[in-house]
Amino acid sequence: MAVSTQEFGVLKDGRGAHLFTISTLAGSQVVLTDFGAAVVKVIVPDGLGRLGDVALGFDDLALYEQDLGNFGAVCGRFANRLSRASLPLDRHVYPLTANDGPNTLHGGAVGFHHKLWDAQILGEDSVKFTLFSPDGEEGFPGDLTASVTYRFSEQNVLSLSYEAAAGTKNTVANLTNHSYWNLDGDTFGSVLDHSIRIHASRFTPTNDVNVPDGRLLPVKGVFDLRAYRALREGITSRDEQIVRANGYDHNFLIDAYDGRSLVRAADLKGAVSGRRMEVWTTLPGIQLYTGNHFAGLPGKGGMRYNKGAGVALETQFYPDAPHHPAWPQPKVAAGETQVSRTEFRFYID
């Protein structure tokens, strides 16, 4: 195992961004950048032993800076949506920046995914990124220091360890990684024939602005993913929820969640590559998102990303959780540190 670094480019404000490559002895690699603490590449073998990149992204730093869809990045301070651009906390409602219609999405107008993080190499298999968010940023109360440590193993397991430390005020934190996966390779063009399984018996249906409507419903129809189902079946269905979101953009409640343990949340199989990915997490929910807004985005190697080019599996607290006190809460008390962990495990069938 080894970690190498190189320059990635210069941001509009003149600061330089960098790439960090974690390499295994077998040739697998994870490439990260300090801009957005993002995953740029994940290169793992297919069923014939051929190495290929399974993470969507860009060759050019300028495209990451354009904020085209949070590719590979860590989102925060609150990933996913908060309704009415507001945060109820400790009997006070904080107004936030609205950047998704009436809602706050992925932390506001300039979320964590659009910031340059401090980087630290931790040995031969890990890189840690750290970001300070001051009191009042995008309307969120309290100072928060966020960090994510990426570790990659010879067994092709990519582990993400998150910490969110509050300052002298209570606040919230909901950190997730927003990678888009295509297990047939980032140049394959579609995940419609990938098979998905999510270990969840309930999900949070959404209203007409893509925010949970407060119900926790049993999965059925195209939302029953407890056995493998082709993504195409759901994306092309006429289910009201699918039509409204233009595909999957929904949170599932992980059955085995207990608030402490690393549990299996989802499985994804490529259509032709023989690659399989498992998602394990300590968090209560996972968002299935099928790149519904992609319309010819300029990807790596001259690729164009259209709807369904990749699929995101975002481990998280439920969207809009602060507005629903009975749900698991992302509150971080003053002086406390919230910790969570997610793993993406790559295998060959």
CORKATA-V893371 format. One record per residue. N is the residue number from 1. RES is the residue in three letters. PSI is psi in whole degrees, -180 to 180 (* if undefined). BURIAL is 1 if it has 9 or more other ideal C-beta (glycine too) atoms within 8 Angstrom, else 0. D_CENTER is the distance of its C-alpha to the mean C-alpha in Angstrom with 1 decimal. Layout:
n=N res=RES psi=PSI burial=BURIAL d_center=D_CENTER
n=N res=RES psi=PSI burial=BURIAL d_center=D_CENTER
//
This chain:
n=1 res=MET psi=147 burial=1 d_center=25.2
n=2 res=ALA psi=154 burial=0 d_center=25.0
n=3 res=VAL psi=129 burial=1 d_center=23.0
n=4 res=SER psi=159 burial=0 d_center=24.1
n=5 res=THR psi=154 burial=0 d_center=23.4
n=6 res=GLN psi=161 burial=0 d_center=24.4
n=7 res=GLU psi=143 burial=0 d_center=24.3
n=8 res=PHE psi=-26 burial=1 d_center=21.7
n=9 res=GLY psi=-174 burial=1 d_center=23.5
n=10 res=VAL psi=130 burial=0 d_center=24.6
n=11 res=LEU psi=168 burial=1 d_center=22.8
n=12 res=LYS psi=-28 burial=0 d_center=24.8
n=13 res=ASP psi=5 burial=0 d_center=25.9
n=14 res=GLY psi=-7 burial=0 d_center=27.3
n=15 res=ARG psi=147 burial=0 d_center=25.0
n=16 res=GLY psi=141 burial=0 d_center=24.0
n=17 res=ALA psi=159 burial=1 d_center=20.6
n=18 res=HIS psi=159 burial=1 d_center=20.5
n=19 res=LEU psi=144 burial=1 d_center=19.0
n=20 res=PHE psi=121 burial=1 d_center=18.9
n=21 res=THR psi=120 burial=1 d_center=19.6
n=22 res=ILE psi=121 burial=1 d_center=19.6
n=23 res=SER psi=139 burial=1 d_center=22.1
n=24 res=THR psi=166 burial=1 d_center=23.6
n=25 res=LEU psi=-27 burial=0 d_center=27.3
n=26 res=ALA psi=-6 burial=0 d_center=26.6
n=27 res=GLY psi=-8 burial=1 d_center=25.0
n=28 res=SER psi=153 burial=1 d_center=21.2
n=29 res=GLN psi=149 burial=1 d_center=19.1
n=30 res=VAL psi=127 burial=1 d_center=15.8
n=31 res=VAL psi=128 burial=1 d_center=15.9
n=32 res=LEU psi=160 burial=1 d_center=14.1
n=33 res=THR psi=150 burial=1 d_center=15.0
n=34 res=ASP psi=-12 burial=1 d_center=15.7
n=35 res=PHE psi=110 burial=1 d_center=14.9
n=36 res=GLY psi=6 burial=1 d_center=11.5
n=37 res=ALA psi=46 burial=1 d_center=11.3
n=38 res=ALA psi=150 burial=1 d_center=9.7
n=39 res=VAL psi=121 burial=1 d_center=10.0
n=40 res=VAL psi=-42 burial=1 d_center=12.8
n=41 res=LYS psi=147 burial=1 d_center=14.3
n=42 res=VAL psi=109 burial=1 d_center=14.4
n=43 res=ILE psi=112 burial=1 d_center=18.0
n=44 res=VAL psi=160 burial=1 d_center=19.2
n=45 res=PRO psi=154 burial=1 d_center=22.4
n=46 res=ASP psi=-169 burial=1 d_center=23.1
n=47 res=GLY psi=-18 burial=0 d_center=25.9
n=48 res=LEU psi=7 burial=0 d_center=28.5
n=49 res=GLY psi=5 burial=0 d_center=27.2
n=50 res=ARG psi=133 burial=0 d_center=26.2
n=51 res=LEU psi=138 burial=0 d_center=23.3
n=52 res=GLY psi=156 burial=1 d_center=20.7
n=53 res=ASP psi=125 burial=1 d_center=17.3
n=54 res=VAL psi=6 burial=1 d_center=14.6
n=55 res=ALA psi=129 burial=1 d_center=11.8
n=56 res=LEU psi=153 burial=1 d_center=12.3
n=57 res=GLY psi=-157 burial=1 d_center=13.1
n=58 res=PHE psi=154 burial=1 d_center=16.3
n=59 res=ASP psi=-21 burial=0 d_center=19.5
n=60 res=ASP psi=128 burial=0 d_center=20.3
n=61 res=LEU psi=-35 burial=1 d_center=19.0
n=62 res=ALA psi=-30 burial=0 d_center=20.5
n=63 res=LEU psi=-35 burial=1 d_center=18.1
n=64 res=TYR psi=-39 burial=1 d_center=15.1
n=65 res=GLU psi=-22 burial=1 d_center=17.3
n=66 res=GLN psi=-13 burial=0 d_center=17.9
n=67 res=ASP psi=60 burial=0 d_center=14.4
n=68 res=LEU psi=-4 burial=0 d_center=14.3
n=69 res=GLY psi=24 burial=1 d_center=10.8
n=70 res=ASN psi=30 burial=1 d_center=8.3
n=71 res=PHE psi=115 burial=1 d_center=8.5
n=72 res=GLY psi=-3 burial=1 d_center=6.9
n=73 res=ALA psi=165 burial=1 d_center=6.9
n=74 res=VAL psi=124 burial=1 d_center=6.5
n=75 res=CYS psi=144 burial=1 d_center=7.0
n=76 res=GLY psi=178 burial=1 d_center=10.1
n=77 res=ARG psi=-29 burial=1 d_center=12.9
n=78 res=PHE psi=106 burial=1 d_center=11.7
n=79 res=ALA psi=155 burial=1 d_center=8.3
n=80 res=ASN psi=-156 burial=1 d_center=9.4
n=81 res=ARG psi=145 burial=1 d_center=13.2
n=82 res=LEU psi=122 burial=1 d_center=16.3
n=83 res=SER psi=151 burial=1 d_center=19.4
n=84 res=ARG psi=24 burial=0 d_center=22.4
n=85 res=ALA psi=51 burial=1 d_center=20.6
n=86 res=SER psi=153 burial=1 d_center=21.9
n=87 res=LEU psi=107 burial=1 d_center=21.2
n=88 res=PRO psi=124 burial=0 d_center=23.8
n=89 res=LEU psi=125 burial=1 d_center=24.3
n=90 res=ASP psi=49 burial=0 d_center=27.6
n=91 res=ARG psi=18 burial=0 d_center=29.7
n=92 res=HIS psi=145 burial=0 d_center=28.7
n=93 res=VAL psi=117 burial=0 d_center=26.5
n=94 res=TYR psi=125 burial=1 d_center=24.9
n=95 res=PRO psi=135 burial=0 d_center=24.5
n=96 res=LEU psi=174 burial=1 d_center=21.3
n=97 res=THR psi=126 burial=1 d_center=20.6
n=98 res=ALA psi=123 burial=1 d_center=20.3
n=99 res=ASN psi=11 burial=0 d_center=18.2
n=100 res=ASP psi=75 burial=1 d_center=17.4
n=101 res=GLY psi=-127 burial=0 d_center=20.9
n=102 res=PRO psi=2 burial=0 d_center=22.0
n=103 res=ASN psi=166 burial=1 d_center=18.6
n=104 res=THR psi=126 burial=1 d_center=16.3
n=105 res=LEU psi=128 burial=1 d_center=12.8
n=106 res=HIS psi=40 burial=1 d_center=10.1
n=107 res=GLY psi=-3 burial=1 d_center=13.0
n=108 res=GLY psi=-165 burial=1 d_center=15.7
n=109 res=ALA psi=-37 burial=0 d_center=17.4
n=110 res=VAL psi=82 burial=0 d_center=16.4
n=111 res=GLY psi=-178 burial=1 d_center=13.2
n=112 res=PHE psi=-28 burial=1 d_center=12.0
n=113 res=HIS psi=-12 burial=1 d_center=10.2
n=114 res=HIS psi=27 burial=1 d_center=13.8
n=115 res=LYS psi=156 burial=1 d_center=15.6
n=116 res=LEU psi=118 burial=0 d_center=17.3
n=117 res=TRP psi=155 burial=1 d_center=16.6
n=118 res=ASP psi=140 burial=0 d_center=19.4
n=119 res=ALA psi=146 burial=1 d_center=19.2
n=120 res=GLN psi=125 burial=0 d_center=21.2
n=121 res=ILE psi=127 burial=1 d_center=21.9
n=122 res=LEU psi=88 burial=0 d_center=22.4
n=123 res=GLY psi=-156 burial=0 d_center=24.8
n=124 res=GLU psi=-2 burial=0 d_center=24.5
n=125 res=ASP psi=8 burial=1 d_center=21.0
n=126 res=SER psi=147 burial=1 d_center=18.8
n=127 res=VAL psi=134 burial=1 d_center=17.6
n=128 res=LYS psi=133 burial=1 d_center=16.8
n=129 res=PHE psi=138 burial=1 d_center=15.5
n=130 res=THR psi=142 burial=1 d_center=16.9
n=131 res=LEU psi=136 burial=1 d_center=16.9
n=132 res=PHE psi=129 burial=0 d_center=19.5
n=133 res=SER psi=118 burial=1 d_center=19.1
n=134 res=PRO psi=160 burial=0 d_center=22.6
n=135 res=ASP psi=129 burial=1 d_center=24.0
n=136 res=GLY psi=-9 burial=0 d_center=23.9
n=137 res=GLU psi=125 burial=1 d_center=21.1
n=138 res=GLU psi=16 burial=1 d_center=20.0
n=139 res=GLY psi=-8 burial=1 d_center=22.2
n=140 res=PHE psi=139 burial=1 d_center=20.4
n=141 res=PRO psi=147 burial=1 d_center=23.1
n=142 res=GLY psi=147 burial=1 d_center=23.6
n=143 res=ASP psi=147 burial=1 d_center=22.7
n=144 res=LEU psi=132 burial=1 d_center=19.4
n=145 res=THR psi=116 burial=1 d_center=18.7
n=146 res=ALA psi=145 burial=1 d_center=15.2
n=147 res=SER psi=152 burial=1 d_center=14.6
n=148 res=VAL psi=130 burial=1 d_center=12.3
n=149 res=THR psi=120 burial=1 d_center=14.3
n=150 res=TYR psi=130 burial=1 d_center=13.4
n=151 res=ARG psi=134 burial=1 d_center=16.1
n=152 res=PHE psi=136 burial=1 d_center=17.0
n=153 res=SER psi=166 burial=1 d_center=20.0
n=154 res=GLU psi=-19 burial=0 d_center=22.8
n=155 res=GLN psi=11 burial=0 d_center=21.7
n=156 res=ASN psi=43 burial=1 d_center=18.5
n=157 res=VAL psi=122 burial=1 d_center=16.2
n=158 res=LEU psi=112 burial=1 d_center=13.2
n=159 res=SER psi=134 burial=1 d_center=12.9
n=160 res=LEU psi=119 burial=1 d_center=10.8
n=161 res=SER psi=119 burial=1 d_center=13.0
n=162 res=TYR psi=144 burial=1 d_center=12.3
n=163 res=GLU psi=139 burial=1 d_center=15.3
n=164 res=ALA psi=107 burial=1 d_center=16.0
n=165 res=ALA psi=122 burial=1 d_center=19.8
n=166 res=ALA psi=151 burial=1 d_center=21.7
n=167 res=GLY psi=-126 burial=1 d_center=24.9
n=168 res=THR psi=0 burial=0 d_center=28.0
n=169 res=LYS psi=152 burial=1 d_center=26.5
n=170 res=ASN psi=146 burial=1 d_center=24.3
n=171 res=THR psi=-167 burial=1 d_center=20.9
n=172 res=VAL psi=157 burial=1 d_center=17.4
n=173 res=ALA psi=133 burial=1 d_center=14.1
n=174 res=ASN psi=93 burial=1 d_center=10.7
n=175 res=LEU psi=137 burial=1 d_center=8.2
n=176 res=THR psi=162 burial=1 d_center=4.5
n=177 res=ASN psi=134 burial=1 d_center=2.8
n=178 res=HIS psi=41 burial=1 d_center=2.5
n=179 res=SER psi=145 burial=1 d_center=5.3
n=180 res=TYR psi=129 burial=1 d_center=8.0
n=181 res=TRP psi=141 burial=1 d_center=10.4
n=182 res=ASN psi=103 burial=1 d_center=14.2
n=183 res=LEU psi=-10 burial=1 d_center=16.1
n=184 res=ASP psi=0 burial=1 d_center=19.3
n=185 res=GLY psi=145 burial=1 d_center=18.4
n=186 res=ASP psi=-13 burial=1 d_center=16.8
n=187 res=THR psi=4 burial=0 d_center=20.3
n=188 res=PHE psi=-35 burial=0 d_center=20.9
n=189 res=GLY psi=-20 burial=0 d_center=19.9
n=190 res=SER psi=145 burial=0 d_center=18.8
n=191 res=VAL psi=14 burial=1 d_center=16.9
n=192 res=LEU psi=-32 burial=1 d_center=19.3
n=193 res=ASP psi=8 burial=1 d_center=21.2
n=194 res=HIS psi=152 burial=1 d_center=18.5
n=195 res=SER psi=137 burial=1 d_center=19.0
n=196 res=ILE psi=144 burial=1 d_center=16.5
n=197 res=ARG psi=129 burial=1 d_center=17.2
n=198 res=ILE psi=129 burial=1 d_center=15.5
n=199 res=HIS psi=71 burial=1 d_center=17.5
n=200 res=ALA psi=134 burial=1 d_center=17.9
n=201 res=SER psi=-9 burial=0 d_center=21.2
n=202 res=ARG psi=159 burial=1 d_center=20.1
n=203 res=PHE psi=170 burial=1 d_center=17.7
n=204 res=THR psi=101 burial=1 d_center=17.6
n=205 res=PRO psi=155 burial=1 d_center=19.4
n=206 res=THR psi=161 burial=1 d_center=18.9
n=207 res=ASN psi=-164 burial=0 d_center=21.7
n=208 res=ASP psi=-2 burial=0 d_center=22.6
n=209 res=VAL psi=26 burial=1 d_center=20.1
n=210 res=ASN psi=28 burial=1 d_center=17.0
n=211 res=VAL psi=140 burial=1 d_center=17.2
n=212 res=PRO psi=137 burial=1 d_center=18.1
n=213 res=ASP psi=5 burial=0 d_center=21.9
n=214 res=GLY psi=-15 burial=0 d_center=22.4
n=215 res=ARG psi=149 burial=0 d_center=23.2
n=216 res=LEU psi=97 burial=0 d_center=21.8
n=217 res=LEU psi=148 burial=0 d_center=23.1
n=218 res=PRO psi=141 burial=0 d_center=23.9
n=219 res=VAL psi=142 burial=1 d_center=22.1
n=220 res=LYS psi=164 burial=0 d_center=24.6
n=221 res=GLY psi=-135 burial=0 d_center=25.0
n=222 res=VAL psi=-7 burial=1 d_center=22.0
n=223 res=PHE psi=-4 burial=1 d_center=19.8
n=224 res=ASP psi=94 burial=1 d_center=21.5
n=225 res=LEU psi=26 burial=1 d_center=19.3
n=226 res=ARG psi=-20 burial=1 d_center=20.9
n=227 res=ALA psi=154 burial=0 d_center=22.6
n=228 res=TYR psi=136 burial=0 d_center=21.3
n=229 res=ARG psi=141 burial=1 d_center=21.3
n=230 res=ALA psi=135 burial=1 d_center=20.9
n=231 res=LEU psi=-32 burial=1 d_center=18.2
n=232 res=ARG psi=-39 burial=0 d_center=21.2
n=233 res=GLU psi=-43 burial=1 d_center=22.9
n=234 res=GLY psi=-46 burial=1 d_center=20.5
n=235 res=ILE psi=-33 burial=1 d_center=19.6
n=236 res=THR psi=4 burial=0 d_center=23.3
n=237 res=SER psi=168 burial=1 d_center=24.6
n=238 res=ARG psi=18 burial=0 d_center=26.4
n=239 res=ASP psi=136 burial=1 d_center=24.7
n=240 res=GLU psi=-41 burial=0 d_center=24.8
n=241 res=GLN psi=-41 burial=1 d_center=21.2
n=242 res=ILE psi=-45 burial=1 d_center=20.1
n=243 res=VAL psi=-43 burial=0 d_center=22.6
n=244 res=ARG psi=-41 burial=1 d_center=21.6
n=245 res=ALA psi=-5 burial=1 d_center=17.9
n=246 res=ASN psi=32 burial=1 d_center=19.1
n=247 res=GLY psi=-167 burial=1 d_center=17.1
n=248 res=TYR psi=130 burial=1 d_center=14.5
n=249 res=ASP psi=64 burial=1 d_center=12.4
n=250 res=HIS psi=150 burial=1 d_center=13.0
n=251 res=ASN psi=135 burial=1 d_center=12.2
n=252 res=PHE psi=144 burial=1 d_center=14.0
n=253 res=LEU psi=113 burial=1 d_center=15.8
n=254 res=ILE psi=123 burial=1 d_center=15.7
n=255 res=ASP psi=-43 burial=0 d_center=19.4
n=256 res=ALA psi=3 burial=0 d_center=19.8
n=257 res=TYR psi=131 burial=1 d_center=18.1
n=258 res=ASP psi=4 burial=0 d_center=20.7
n=259 res=GLY psi=-4 burial=0 d_center=19.0
n=260 res=ARG psi=-45 burial=0 d_center=19.9
n=261 res=SER psi=153 burial=0 d_center=19.4
n=262 res=LEU psi=114 burial=0 d_center=16.8
n=263 res=VAL psi=158 burial=1 d_center=16.9
n=264 res=ARG psi=126 burial=1 d_center=16.0
n=265 res=ALA psi=-39 burial=1 d_center=13.5
n=266 res=ALA psi=159 burial=1 d_center=13.4
n=267 res=ASP psi=141 burial=1 d_center=15.1
n=268 res=LEU psi=134 burial=1 d_center=15.0
n=269 res=LYS psi=133 burial=1 d_center=18.1
n=270 res=GLY psi=160 burial=1 d_center=19.0
n=271 res=ALA psi=-36 burial=1 d_center=22.1
n=272 res=VAL psi=-12 burial=0 d_center=24.3
n=273 res=SER psi=-21 burial=1 d_center=22.9
n=274 res=GLY psi=3 burial=1 d_center=23.3
n=275 res=ARG psi=146 burial=1 d_center=19.9
n=276 res=ARG psi=144 burial=1 d_center=18.0
n=277 res=MET psi=134 burial=1 d_center=14.7
n=278 res=GLU psi=143 burial=1 d_center=14.3
n=279 res=VAL psi=123 burial=1 d_center=11.3
n=280 res=TRP psi=146 burial=1 d_center=12.9
n=281 res=THR psi=162 burial=1 d_center=12.0
n=282 res=THR psi=-1 burial=1 d_center=14.2
n=283 res=LEU psi=162 burial=1 d_center=12.3
n=284 res=PRO psi=-20 burial=1 d_center=14.0
n=285 res=GLY psi=165 burial=1 d_center=11.6
n=286 res=ILE psi=129 burial=1 d_center=9.1
n=287 res=GLN psi=125 burial=1 d_center=8.3
n=288 res=LEU psi=116 burial=1 d_center=9.7
n=289 res=TYR psi=130 burial=1 d_center=9.6
n=290 res=THR psi=32 burial=1 d_center=12.1
n=291 res=GLY psi=44 burial=1 d_center=12.1
n=292 res=ASN psi=-21 burial=1 d_center=15.0
n=293 res=HIS psi=-4 burial=0 d_center=15.8
n=294 res=PHE psi=132 burial=1 d_center=16.2
n=295 res=ALA psi=74 burial=0 d_center=20.0
n=296 res=GLY psi=29 burial=0 d_center=21.1
n=297 res=LEU psi=141 burial=1 d_center=18.5
n=298 res=PRO psi=105 burial=0 d_center=20.0
n=299 res=GLY psi=-165 burial=1 d_center=18.0
n=300 res=LYS psi=149 burial=1 d_center=19.2
n=301 res=GLY psi=30 burial=0 d_center=22.8
n=302 res=GLY psi=4 burial=0 d_center=23.9
n=303 res=MET psi=155 burial=1 d_center=21.6
n=304 res=ARG psi=125 burial=0 d_center=20.9
n=305 res=TYR psi=120 burial=1 d_center=17.7
n=306 res=ASN psi=175 burial=1 d_center=18.7
n=307 res=LYS psi=130 burial=1 d_center=17.3
n=308 res=GLY psi=10 burial=1 d_center=16.1
n=309 res=ALA psi=-26 burial=1 d_center=15.7
n=310 res=GLY psi=167 burial=1 d_center=12.4
n=311 res=VAL psi=133 burial=1 d_center=10.2
n=312 res=ALA psi=140 burial=1 d_center=6.5
n=313 res=LEU psi=92 burial=1 d_center=6.2
n=314 res=GLU psi=109 burial=1 d_center=3.9
n=315 res=THR psi=143 burial=1 d_center=6.5
n=316 res=GLN psi=167 burial=1 d_center=8.3
n=317 res=PHE psi=156 burial=1 d_center=11.8
n=318 res=TYR psi=145 burial=1 d_center=13.0
n=319 res=PRO psi=140 burial=1 d_center=12.9
n=320 res=ASP psi=21 burial=1 d_center=16.1
n=321 res=ALA psi=-40 burial=1 d_center=17.0
n=322 res=PRO psi=-23 burial=1 d_center=19.5
n=323 res=HIS psi=0 burial=0 d_center=21.5
n=324 res=HIS psi=85 burial=1 d_center=22.0
n=325 res=PRO psi=-22 burial=0 d_center=23.5
n=326 res=ALA psi=-13 burial=0 d_center=23.9
n=327 res=TRP psi=161 burial=1 d_center=20.2
n=328 res=PRO psi=133 burial=1 d_center=18.5
n=329 res=GLN psi=143 burial=1 d_center=18.4
n=330 res=PRO psi=16 burial=1 d_center=16.2
n=331 res=LYS psi=138 burial=1 d_center=19.4
n=332 res=VAL psi=114 burial=1 d_center=20.2
n=333 res=ALA psi=153 burial=0 d_center=23.9
n=334 res=ALA psi=131 burial=1 d_center=25.8
n=335 res=GLY psi=-2 burial=0 d_center=26.1
n=336 res=GLU psi=165 burial=0 d_center=23.6
n=337 res=THR psi=124 burial=0 d_center=20.4
n=338 res=GLN psi=132 burial=1 d_center=17.4
n=339 res=VAL psi=146 burial=0 d_center=16.0
n=340 res=SER psi=167 burial=1 d_center=13.4
n=341 res=ARG psi=142 burial=1 d_center=12.3
n=342 res=THR psi=141 burial=1 d_center=10.0
n=343 res=GLU psi=138 burial=1 d_center=11.5
n=344 res=PHE psi=113 burial=1 d_center=11.2
n=345 res=ARG psi=123 burial=1 d_center=14.9
n=346 res=PHE psi=132 burial=1 d_center=16.5
n=347 res=TYR psi=170 burial=1 d_center=20.0
n=348 res=ILE psi=127 burial=0 d_center=22.8
n=349 res=ASP psi=* burial=0 d_center=24.5
//
